[in-house]
Amino acid sequence: MEGLEPILYMILGGCIGFVMGWLLIRSKWTTTFQETLEDRLEALRNRTEERTKKRVTREVREEMRGEIRNELVEELTEKAQKVADAEVESFRKKAREEADQTIKNAEIEARTLLLEARADAEKELQERRADIQKTEERLSRRENNLDDRASRIDSRETKLKDREASLDDREDSLRTRAASLEEQERTILRRLEEIADWTADQAREELKARLIDQARAEANQKIKEVEEEATEHAEKNARKIISVACQRYAGDFVAEKCVNVISLPNDSMKGRIIGREGRNIRALEAATGVDVIIDDTPEVVVVSSFDPVRREIARRSLDKLISDGRIHPARIEEVVEKVDQEVAQVIKDGGEKAALELGIHGLHSELIKLVGQLQFRTSYGQNMWSHSIEVGFLCGLMASELGVHVLDARRAGLLHDIGKALTHERQESHALVGAEIAAKCGEKEIVRNAIAAHHNDEPQNSVIAHLVIAADALSGARPGARREILGTYVKRLEDLERISASFDGVQKSYAIQAGREIRVMVEHAKIDDDGAYALSREIARRIEDELTYPGQIRVTVIRETRATSTAH
């Protein structure tokens, strides 16, 4: 209620001010109205008197003259004065009535405004009372909630005090029990030391050693399981790794393996090779199937293609055109056609020469062509044509020592890499591609299997297949065959054996297959089966960290147990 008193005072003050203002305005308006009314009546009287005098005078002058006129004028003047007084009184009465009516209307309007103000004030007062009532109800509910919460808090505090007392009791009990257990433990330890003749430190060290051995064995077993699981997904991961490696080294590979550089006598020859509006270079590219690149390098033209035979045709054709000097589309087509025949003959002669050197007869013409194409193919810097002949010779030598068919062994050795002549056209492994072509050309199954299995793409079904694998490794690993000098080769083998022998428990280590595999002999008493697996992994990691080598190196750990007895 204290909050409503200012509002009531404000409403009452507003009403009093409104009434006082209305009375002031009414008195001022009434005074002004009386003054205006009197002025207008005076002016009207004057105008009426003048008009009446003029009209009466004019009429009297026209009708009468002399004394009669004067009398009439006076009489008429008196009548006119009476009429004017009557009209003025009538107008004044009418004005008073209008003023009274206006005052009544103003009073009615003032009362209406006062009533509306009172209604608005009462409405606002009711709204304020409703808000105040809601606020009081909300405060009352909050007060009830706070009372409930306070009671719950009090109850919780009582429970916590009871729990703390219980915990204190339990803690005292546990302290007493812990002291008793410690005393019992000391007694048991003294008894154990007396029985086992071991001190506590010795027993602790023995237990620690056993736990370490057990943890190591479990860790090796877990690592083995993880790696076996990873092997299941090896193909997918290997493809991803190979794709990344291809992206990183594609530029170097293309620059080295897919490009031939041709020297020019002078830079003006570039313009002649390009020709008017580029017609000569377009004709050369269309005829040879290669890309001819002419850049800012002085006196050099680059021929680019994945097909080594096409690159050779383009190289020879450009050499002939440059030496001849006549370069135009017709001459280009003529020269390319002749060079194509020359290269085809070179390929055929190369295949026949390889077969003749190995004493192989009856080769299919397609196989002779593919062997001849290997003259233009290299792998790690080694010419594949020479490599195939060398593998054929090695297979024949080993087959003769083992009593296996020599010609079949030479045949398989010569043909084992013919798939590399088509690796720019086929996306499969060159071993499988070569085996497929050999089967189509009527080669024996033993030869086909040796070609397909020399990179373990399928199982080896004969001794000749294993001989091809061994001969291929010997030819590729021969010092100097694949851009590796003898000193580097020997040092790599020594480093492999040194790293393997540096581990505890290793008896001997041997680098075999030209450094592609390291075999490690270990003491069976020091290293168990799980330890052998862990040792192979550690040696492989050490080799990866310390050595630089092409391809892969297989680490094989051999653990042998020998038992000997004598019968008497």
C-alpha positions as CSV (number, residue, x, y, z in Angstrom):
1,M,0.0,0.0,0.0
2,E,2.9,2.3,0.6
3,G,3.8,2.1,-3.1
4,L,0.2,3.2,-4.1
5,E,0.2,6.5,-2.2
6,P,2.5,8.4,-4.6
7,I,0.4,7.3,-7.5
8,L,-2.8,8.5,-5.8
9,Y,-1.2,11.8,-5.0
10,M,0.0,12.2,-8.6
11,I,-3.5,11.5,-9.9
12,L,-5.1,13.9,-7.4
13,G,-2.6,16.7,-8.2
14,G,-3.2,16.1,-11.9
15,C,-7.0,16.5,-11.5
16,I,-6.7,19.7,-9.4
17,G,-4.3,21.2,-11.9
18,F,-6.6,20.3,-14.7
19,V,-9.6,22.0,-13.0
20,M,-7.6,25.1,-12.1
21,G,-6.4,25.4,-15.6
22,W,-9.8,25.0,-17.0
23,L,-11.3,27.7,-14.7
24,L,-8.5,30.1,-15.6
25,I,-9.0,29.5,-19.3
26,R,-12.8,29.9,-18.9
27,S,-12.5,33.3,-17.0
28,K,-10.0,34.6,-19.6
29,W,-12.1,33.4,-22.5
30,T,-15.3,35.0,-21.0
31,T,-13.6,38.4,-20.5
32,T,-12.2,38.3,-24.1
33,F,-15.7,37.3,-25.4
34,Q,-17.4,40.2,-23.6
35,E,-15.0,42.7,-24.9
36,T,-15.3,41.4,-28.4
37,L,-19.1,41.4,-28.2
38,E,-19.3,45.0,-26.9
39,D,-16.9,46.2,-29.7
40,R,-18.9,44.4,-32.4
41,L,-22.3,45.8,-30.9
42,E,-20.9,49.3,-30.9
43,A,-19.7,49.0,-34.5
44,L,-23.0,47.5,-35.5
45,R,-25.0,50.3,-33.8
46,N,-22.9,52.9,-35.5
47,R,-23.3,51.3,-39.0
48,T,-27.0,50.9,-38.5
49,E,-27.5,54.5,-37.4
50,E,-25.6,55.8,-40.4
51,R,-27.5,53.6,-42.8
52,T,-30.9,54.5,-41.3
53,K,-30.1,58.2,-41.3
54,K,-29.1,58.1,-44.9
55,R,-32.0,56.1,-46.1
56,V,-34.6,58.2,-44.1
57,T,-33.0,61.5,-45.2
58,R,-33.1,60.4,-48.8
59,E,-36.7,59.4,-48.7
60,V,-37.9,62.4,-46.8
61,R,-36.0,64.7,-49.2
62,E,-37.8,63.2,-52.1
63,E,-41.3,63.4,-50.7
64,M,-41.4,66.3,-48.4
65,R,-39.9,69.6,-48.1
66,G,-39.9,72.4,-45.6
67,E,-41.2,71.9,-42.1
68,I,-43.0,68.7,-42.8
69,R,-39.7,67.3,-43.9
70,N,-38.0,68.3,-40.7
71,E,-40.8,66.8,-38.5
72,L,-40.8,63.6,-40.5
73,V,-37.0,63.4,-40.3
74,E,-37.1,63.8,-36.5
75,E,-39.9,61.2,-36.3
76,L,-38.2,58.8,-38.5
77,T,-35.0,59.3,-36.7
78,E,-36.6,58.4,-33.5
79,K,-38.1,55.3,-35.0
80,A,-34.9,54.3,-36.6
81,Q,-33.2,54.8,-33.2
82,K,-35.7,52.5,-31.6
83,V,-35.4,49.8,-34.3
84,A,-31.6,49.9,-34.0
85,D,-31.8,49.6,-30.2
86,A,-34.2,46.7,-30.6
87,E,-31.8,44.9,-33.1
88,V,-28.8,45.6,-30.8
89,E,-30.7,44.2,-27.8
90,S,-31.7,41.1,-29.9
91,F,-28.1,40.5,-31.1
92,R,-26.8,41.0,-27.5
93,K,-29.3,38.5,-26.2
94,K,-28.4,36.0,-28.9
95,A,-24.6,36.4,-28.1
96,R,-25.2,35.9,-24.4
97,E,-27.1,32.7,-25.2
98,E,-24.3,31.4,-27.5
99,A,-21.7,32.3,-24.8
100,D,-23.7,30.4,-22.1
101,Q,-24.0,27.4,-24.5
102,T,-20.3,27.4,-25.2
103,I,-19.5,27.6,-21.5
104,K,-21.8,24.6,-20.9
105,N,-20.1,22.6,-23.6
106,A,-16.7,23.4,-22.2
107,E,-17.9,22.3,-18.8
108,I,-19.2,19.0,-20.2
109,E,-16.0,18.3,-22.1
110,A,-13.9,19.1,-19.0
111,R,-16.0,16.7,-17.0
112,T,-15.6,14.0,-19.7
113,L,-11.8,14.4,-19.7
114,L,-11.8,14.2,-15.9
115,L,-13.8,11.0,-16.0
116,E,-11.5,9.4,-18.6
117,A,-8.4,10.4,-16.6
118,R,-10.0,8.8,-13.5
119,A,-10.8,5.6,-15.5
120,D,-7.2,5.4,-16.8
121,A,-5.8,6.0,-13.4
122,E,-8.0,3.3,-11.9
123,K,-7.0,0.8,-14.7
124,E,-3.3,1.4,-14.2
125,L,-3.8,1.1,-10.5
126,Q,-5.5,-2.3,-10.9
127,E,-2.6,-3.5,-13.2
128,R,-0.1,-2.4,-10.6
129,R,-2.0,-4.2,-7.9
130,A,-2.1,-7.4,-10.1
131,D,1.7,-7.1,-10.7
132,I,2.4,-6.6,-7.0
133,Q,0.2,-9.5,-6.1
134,K,2.1,-11.8,-8.6
135,T,5.4,-10.6,-7.2
136,E,4.3,-11.3,-3.7
137,E,3.1,-14.8,-4.8
138,R,6.5,-15.5,-6.5
139,L,8.4,-14.3,-3.5
140,S,6.3,-16.5,-1.3
141,R,6.9,-19.6,-3.4
142,R,10.7,-18.8,-3.5
143,E,10.7,-18.4,0.3
144,N,9.0,-21.8,0.6
145,N,11.6,-23.4,-1.7
146,L,14.4,-21.9,0.3
147,D,12.9,-23.2,3.4
148,D,12.7,-26.7,1.9
149,R,16.3,-26.5,0.6
150,A,17.5,-25.3,4.0
151,S,15.8,-28.3,5.6
152,R,17.4,-30.7,3.1
153,I,20.8,-29.1,3.6
154,D,20.4,-29.5,7.4
155,S,19.5,-33.2,6.9
156,R,22.5,-33.7,4.6
157,E,24.9,-32.1,7.0
158,T,23.6,-34.4,9.7
159,K,24.2,-37.5,7.5
160,L,27.7,-36.2,6.5
161,K,28.6,-35.8,10.2
162,D,27.4,-39.3,10.9
163,R,29.4,-40.6,7.9
164,E,32.5,-38.8,9.0
165,A,32.2,-40.3,12.4
166,S,31.8,-43.8,10.8
167,L,34.8,-43.2,8.5
168,D,36.9,-42.1,11.5
169,D,36.0,-45.3,13.2
170,R,36.9,-47.3,10.1
171,E,40.1,-45.5,9.6
172,D,41.2,-46.3,13.2
173,S,40.3,-49.9,12.6
174,L,42.2,-50.0,9.3
175,R,45.3,-48.4,10.9
176,T,45.2,-51.1,13.6
177,R,44.7,-53.8,11.0
178,A,47.5,-52.4,8.8
179,A,49.9,-52.4,11.7
180,S,48.9,-56.0,12.4
181,L,49.4,-57.0,8.7
182,E,52.8,-55.3,8.6
183,E,53.9,-57.2,11.7
184,Q,52.6,-60.4,10.1
185,E,54.4,-59.6,6.8
186,R,57.7,-59.1,8.6
187,T,57.2,-62.3,10.4
188,I,56.4,-64.2,7.2
189,L,59.4,-62.6,5.4
190,R,61.7,-63.7,8.2
191,R,60.3,-67.2,8.0
192,L,60.7,-67.3,4.2
193,E,64.3,-66.1,4.4
194,E,65.0,-68.8,7.0
195,I,63.4,-71.5,4.8
196,A,64.6,-70.4,1.3
197,D,68.0,-69.0,2.5
198,W,67.2,-65.8,0.4
199,T,67.1,-62.2,1.5
200,A,64.2,-60.0,0.5
201,D,66.3,-58.1,-2.1
202,Q,67.4,-61.4,-3.7
203,A,63.8,-62.5,-4.0
204,R,62.7,-59.2,-5.3
205,E,65.4,-59.2,-8.0
206,E,64.4,-62.8,-9.0
207,L,60.8,-61.8,-9.2
208,K,61.6,-58.7,-11.2
209,A,63.7,-60.7,-13.7
210,R,60.9,-63.2,-14.2
211,L,58.3,-60.4,-14.7
212,I,60.6,-58.7,-17.2
213,D,61.0,-61.9,-19.1
214,Q,57.3,-62.6,-19.0
215,A,56.5,-59.0,-20.2
216,R,59.1,-59.2,-23.0
217,A,57.6,-62.5,-24.2
218,E,54.1,-61.1,-24.1
219,A,55.3,-58.0,-25.9
220,N,56.9,-60.0,-28.6
221,Q,53.8,-62.1,-29.0
222,K,51.7,-59.0,-29.2
223,I,54.0,-57.5,-31.8
224,K,53.8,-60.7,-33.8
225,E,50.0,-60.7,-33.7
226,V,49.9,-57.0,-34.7
227,E,52.3,-57.5,-37.6
228,E,50.4,-60.6,-38.8
229,E,47.2,-58.6,-38.7
230,A,49.0,-55.8,-40.7
231,T,50.1,-58.4,-43.2
232,E,46.5,-59.1,-44.0
233,H,46.2,-55.5,-45.2
234,A,49.6,-55.4,-46.7
235,E,48.5,-55.3,-50.3
236,K,46.3,-52.3,-49.8
237,N,49.0,-50.4,-47.8
238,A,51.6,-51.4,-50.3
239,R,49.6,-50.0,-53.2
240,K,49.2,-46.8,-51.3
241,I,52.9,-46.6,-50.6
242,I,53.8,-47.4,-54.2
243,S,51.4,-44.7,-55.4
244,V,53.0,-42.1,-53.1
245,A,56.5,-43.2,-54.2
246,C,55.5,-43.0,-57.9
247,Q,54.2,-39.4,-57.3
248,R,57.5,-38.5,-55.7
249,Y,59.9,-40.1,-58.1
250,A,57.9,-39.9,-61.3
251,G,59.8,-36.8,-62.5
252,D,63.2,-38.4,-62.1
253,F,62.0,-41.6,-63.7
254,V,60.5,-39.9,-66.7
255,A,63.6,-37.7,-67.2
256,E,65.9,-40.8,-67.1
257,K,63.8,-43.5,-68.7
258,C,61.4,-41.9,-71.1
259,V,63.4,-39.1,-72.7
260,N,66.1,-39.0,-75.4
261,V,68.1,-35.8,-76.0
262,I,69.2,-35.0,-79.6
263,S,72.0,-32.5,-80.3
264,L,71.6,-29.9,-83.1
265,P,74.3,-28.3,-85.1
266,N,72.9,-24.8,-84.4
267,D,69.8,-23.1,-83.0
268,S,68.5,-22.2,-86.4
269,M,67.7,-25.9,-86.9
270,K,64.9,-25.6,-84.3
271,G,62.9,-23.4,-86.6
272,R,63.3,-25.8,-89.5
273,I,62.2,-28.7,-87.3
274,I,59.1,-26.7,-86.2
275,G,58.3,-25.6,-89.7
276,R,55.8,-23.0,-90.9
277,E,53.0,-22.8,-88.4
278,G,54.4,-26.0,-86.7
279,R,53.5,-28.3,-89.6
280,N,56.9,-30.1,-89.6
281,I,56.9,-31.0,-85.9
282,R,53.2,-32.0,-86.0
283,A,54.0,-34.3,-89.0
284,L,57.0,-35.8,-87.1
285,E,54.9,-36.5,-83.9
286,A,52.1,-38.0,-85.9
287,A,54.4,-40.3,-87.8
288,T,56.5,-41.5,-84.8
289,G,53.9,-41.4,-82.0
290,V,56.2,-39.4,-79.7
291,D,56.3,-35.9,-78.2
292,V,59.0,-33.6,-79.6
293,I,59.9,-30.9,-77.0
294,I,61.7,-27.8,-78.2
295,D,62.5,-25.5,-75.3
296,D,65.0,-22.8,-74.4
297,T,67.9,-25.2,-74.0
298,P,70.4,-24.2,-76.8
299,E,71.1,-26.7,-79.6
300,V,69.0,-29.5,-78.0
301,V,65.7,-31.2,-78.9
302,V,64.0,-33.7,-76.5
303,V,62.1,-36.8,-77.6
304,S,59.7,-38.1,-75.0
305,S,57.7,-41.4,-75.0
306,F,57.1,-44.4,-72.8
307,D,57.7,-46.7,-75.7
308,P,61.5,-47.1,-76.2
309,V,61.1,-48.4,-79.7
310,R,59.2,-45.3,-80.8
311,R,61.8,-43.1,-79.1
312,E,64.5,-44.9,-81.1
313,I,62.6,-44.5,-84.4
314,A,62.1,-40.8,-83.7
315,R,65.8,-40.3,-82.7
316,R,67.1,-42.0,-85.8
317,S,64.6,-40.1,-88.0
318,L,65.6,-36.7,-86.6
319,D,69.3,-37.6,-87.0
320,K,68.8,-38.4,-90.7
321,L,66.6,-35.3,-91.3
322,I,69.1,-33.0,-89.6
323,S,72.0,-34.5,-91.5
324,D,70.1,-34.3,-94.8
325,G,68.8,-30.8,-94.2
326,R,65.5,-31.3,-96.2
327,I,62.7,-31.1,-93.6
328,H,59.1,-31.0,-94.7
329,P,56.0,-33.2,-94.0
330,A,56.5,-35.5,-97.1
331,R,60.2,-36.0,-96.4
332,I,59.5,-36.7,-92.7
333,E,57.0,-39.4,-93.6
334,E,59.4,-41.0,-96.0
335,V,62.3,-41.0,-93.5
336,V,60.2,-42.3,-90.7
337,E,59.0,-45.2,-92.8
338,K,62.5,-46.2,-93.8
339,V,63.8,-45.9,-90.2
340,D,60.8,-48.0,-89.0
341,Q,61.9,-50.7,-91.3
342,E,65.5,-50.4,-90.1
343,V,64.6,-50.6,-86.5
344,A,62.3,-53.6,-87.1
345,Q,65.2,-55.3,-88.8
346,V,67.5,-54.3,-85.8
347,I,65.0,-55.8,-83.4
348,K,64.7,-59.0,-85.4
349,D,68.5,-59.3,-85.7
350,G,68.8,-58.7,-82.0
351,G,66.3,-61.5,-81.1
352,E,67.9,-64.0,-83.5
353,K,71.4,-63.1,-82.2
354,A,70.4,-63.8,-78.6
355,A,68.8,-67.1,-79.6
356,L,71.8,-68.1,-81.6
357,E,74.2,-67.3,-78.8
358,L,72.3,-69.5,-76.4
359,G,71.8,-72.3,-79.0
360,I,68.0,-72.0,-78.9
361,H,66.0,-73.0,-82.0
362,G,62.4,-72.8,-83.0
363,L,61.5,-69.6,-81.2
364,H,58.2,-68.0,-82.3
365,S,58.7,-64.8,-84.4
366,E,56.7,-62.8,-81.8
367,L,59.1,-64.0,-79.1
368,I,62.1,-63.1,-81.2
369,K,60.7,-59.6,-81.7
370,L,60.1,-59.1,-78.0
371,V,63.6,-60.3,-77.2
372,G,65.0,-57.9,-79.8
373,Q,63.0,-55.0,-78.3
374,L,64.8,-55.5,-75.0
375,Q,67.8,-53.9,-76.6
376,F,66.1,-50.5,-76.0
377,R,64.9,-51.4,-72.4
378,T,66.9,-50.9,-69.2
379,S,66.4,-51.7,-65.5
380,Y,68.4,-49.9,-62.9
381,G,70.8,-49.0,-65.7
382,Q,71.2,-52.6,-66.9
383,N,70.3,-53.4,-70.5
384,M,67.6,-56.0,-70.5
385,W,68.8,-57.7,-73.7
386,S,72.2,-58.4,-72.3
387,H,70.7,-59.3,-68.9
388,S,68.4,-61.9,-70.6
389,I,71.3,-63.5,-72.4
390,E,73.3,-63.6,-69.2
391,V,70.5,-65.2,-67.3
392,G,70.1,-67.8,-70.0
393,F,73.8,-68.7,-69.8
394,L,73.7,-68.9,-66.0
395,C,70.5,-71.1,-66.1
396,G,72.2,-73.4,-68.6
397,L,75.4,-73.8,-66.5
398,M,73.4,-74.6,-63.3
399,A,71.1,-76.9,-65.2
400,S,74.1,-78.9,-66.5
401,E,75.5,-79.2,-63.0
402,L,72.1,-80.5,-61.7
403,G,71.4,-82.8,-64.6
404,V,68.3,-80.8,-65.7
405,H,67.4,-80.1,-69.4
406,V,69.9,-77.4,-70.4
407,L,68.0,-76.0,-73.4
408,D,64.8,-75.6,-71.5
409,A,66.7,-73.8,-68.8
410,R,68.3,-71.5,-71.3
411,R,65.0,-70.9,-73.0
412,A,63.3,-69.9,-69.7
413,G,66.3,-67.7,-68.8
414,L,66.2,-65.9,-72.1
415,L,62.5,-65.3,-72.1
416,H,62.0,-64.5,-68.4
417,D,61.8,-60.7,-68.9
418,I,60.1,-60.4,-72.3
419,G,57.1,-58.9,-70.5
420,K,59.2,-55.8,-69.8
421,A,59.0,-55.1,-73.5
422,L,55.3,-54.4,-73.1
423,T,55.1,-52.9,-69.6
424,H,54.2,-49.5,-71.2
425,E,51.1,-51.1,-72.8
426,R,50.0,-53.5,-70.0
427,Q,49.4,-52.7,-66.3
428,E,50.1,-56.2,-65.0
429,S,53.4,-57.6,-63.6
430,H,55.9,-58.2,-66.4
431,A,56.3,-61.8,-65.2
432,L,52.7,-62.6,-65.8
433,V,52.6,-60.7,-69.1
434,G,55.6,-62.6,-70.3
435,A,54.1,-65.9,-69.2
436,E,50.9,-65.2,-71.0
437,I,52.7,-64.3,-74.3
438,A,54.9,-67.4,-74.0
439,A,51.8,-69.6,-73.6
440,K,50.2,-68.0,-76.6
441,C,53.3,-68.7,-78.7
442,G,53.3,-72.4,-77.8
443,E,56.1,-72.6,-75.2
444,K,56.2,-75.5,-72.8
445,E,54.5,-75.3,-69.4
446,I,57.8,-75.6,-67.6
447,V,59.1,-72.5,-69.4
448,R,55.8,-70.6,-68.9
449,N,55.9,-71.4,-65.2
450,A,59.5,-70.3,-64.8
451,I,58.7,-67.0,-66.5
452,A,55.6,-66.3,-64.3
453,A,57.2,-67.5,-61.0
454,H,60.6,-65.7,-61.2
455,H,59.1,-62.9,-59.0
456,N,56.9,-65.2,-56.9
457,D,53.7,-64.2,-58.8
458,E,52.8,-67.9,-58.8
459,P,54.3,-71.0,-57.2
460,Q,57.4,-72.6,-58.7
461,N,56.6,-76.0,-60.2
462,S,60.0,-77.1,-61.4
463,V,63.7,-76.9,-60.7
464,I,64.1,-74.7,-63.7
465,A,61.9,-72.0,-62.1
466,H,64.2,-71.9,-59.1
467,L,67.2,-71.7,-61.4
468,V,65.7,-68.7,-63.2
469,I,65.2,-66.9,-59.9
470,A,68.8,-67.6,-58.8
471,A,70.3,-66.6,-62.2
472,D,68.2,-63.4,-62.3
473,A,69.5,-62.5,-58.8
474,L,73.1,-63.2,-59.8
475,S,73.0,-61.2,-63.0
476,G,71.3,-58.2,-61.3
477,A,73.5,-58.3,-58.3
478,R,76.8,-58.6,-60.2
479,P,79.0,-55.7,-59.2
480,G,78.8,-53.1,-62.0
481,A,75.7,-54.6,-63.6
482,R,73.3,-52.1,-62.0
483,R,75.3,-48.9,-61.3
484,E,77.0,-50.2,-58.2
485,I,80.8,-50.3,-58.0
486,L,82.6,-53.2,-56.4
487,G,83.8,-51.2,-53.4
488,T,80.3,-50.1,-52.5
489,Y,78.9,-53.6,-53.0
490,V,81.5,-55.2,-50.7
491,K,81.1,-52.5,-48.1
492,R,77.3,-53.0,-48.0
493,L,77.8,-56.7,-47.4
494,E,80.3,-56.1,-44.6
495,D,77.9,-53.6,-43.0
496,L,75.1,-56.1,-43.1
497,E,77.1,-58.7,-41.3
498,R,78.5,-56.2,-38.8
499,I,75.0,-54.9,-37.8
500,S,73.7,-58.5,-37.4
501,A,76.6,-59.6,-35.3
502,S,76.4,-56.6,-32.9
503,F,73.3,-58.1,-31.2
504,D,73.6,-60.2,-28.1
505,G,73.1,-64.0,-28.7
506,V,74.1,-63.9,-32.3
507,Q,76.7,-66.6,-33.3
508,K,77.2,-66.0,-37.0
509,S,75.7,-63.9,-39.8
510,Y,75.9,-64.4,-43.5
511,A,74.9,-62.0,-46.3
512,I,73.6,-64.0,-49.3
513,Q,71.9,-63.3,-52.6
514,A,74.2,-60.3,-53.3
515,G,73.1,-58.6,-50.1
516,R,69.4,-59.1,-50.6
517,E,69.2,-61.4,-47.6
518,I,71.0,-61.7,-44.3
519,R,70.9,-65.0,-42.4
520,V,71.6,-64.9,-38.7
521,M,72.5,-67.9,-36.5
522,V,71.6,-67.4,-32.8
523,E,72.2,-69.4,-29.6
524,H,69.1,-71.3,-28.7
525,A,69.8,-71.1,-25.0
526,K,69.8,-67.3,-25.0
527,I,67.0,-66.6,-27.5
528,D,63.7,-68.4,-27.7
529,D,61.2,-68.4,-30.6
530,D,59.6,-65.1,-29.6
531,G,63.0,-63.6,-29.0
532,A,64.1,-64.7,-32.5
533,Y,61.1,-62.9,-34.0
534,A,61.9,-59.7,-32.1
535,L,65.6,-60.0,-33.0
536,S,64.8,-60.1,-36.7
537,R,62.6,-57.1,-36.4
538,E,65.3,-55.1,-34.5
539,I,68.0,-56.1,-37.1
540,A,65.7,-54.9,-39.9
541,R,65.1,-51.6,-38.2
542,R,68.8,-51.1,-37.6
543,I,69.6,-51.8,-41.2
544,E,66.9,-49.3,-42.3
545,D,68.4,-46.6,-40.1
546,E,72.1,-47.1,-41.0
547,L,72.3,-48.3,-44.6
548,T,71.2,-47.1,-48.0
549,Y,70.4,-49.9,-50.5
550,P,68.1,-50.6,-53.5
551,G,65.1,-52.8,-53.1
552,Q,64.6,-54.9,-50.0
553,I,66.8,-56.9,-47.6
554,R,65.3,-60.0,-45.9
555,V,66.4,-60.8,-42.4
556,T,66.2,-64.5,-41.4
557,V,67.0,-65.6,-37.9
558,I,67.8,-69.3,-37.5
559,R,67.5,-70.9,-34.0
560,E,68.7,-74.5,-33.9
561,T,68.6,-77.0,-31.0
562,R,70.7,-80.1,-31.2
563,A,70.3,-83.1,-28.9
564,T,72.9,-85.9,-28.9
565,S,72.8,-89.2,-27.0
566,T,75.1,-92.2,-27.0
567,A,73.8,-95.8,-26.7
568,H,76.1,-98.2,-24.9
